[in-house]
Amino acid sequence: MSRGDKSAYTDKQKRKAEHIEESYENRGLSEKEAERRAWATVNKQDGGGKKSGSGRS
C-alpha cells in the first residue's frame, strides 16, 4: 500500500475523517493541512486503517 492510499480504511473511518477535516477548515486551516490533521486524528483514535469484521482487532 502506497502512502496516501486510503483503501485500508472503513467507510466509517472515512466519514469521520471527512467530518474532522471540515471542522478544521471552518477554523481557518488550509484544505491540505486540515486533511492531514483529520487523518492523523483518525489514526490516533482507531489505531490506523483496518477492515471491520469478526475476529479482527
HUFEN-V343038 format. One line per field, one symbol per residue. ss: DSSP state (H for helix, E for strand, C for the rest). psi: psi as a letter, one per 40 degrees, with the letter a starting at -180 (. if undefined). burial: I if it has 24 or more other C-alpha atoms within 12 Angstrom, else O. A space follows every 10 residues. Layout:
BEGIN
ss->???
psi->???
burial->???
END
This chain:
BEGIN
ss->CCCCCCCCCC HHHHHHHHHH HHHHHHCCCC HHHHHHHHHH HHHHHHCCCC CCCCCCC
psi->hihehedeii dddddddddd ddddddeeii dddddddddd dddddefihi iiihei.
burial->OOOOOOOOIO OOIIOOIOOI IIOOOOOOOO OOOIIOIIIO IIOOOOOOIO OOOOOOO
END
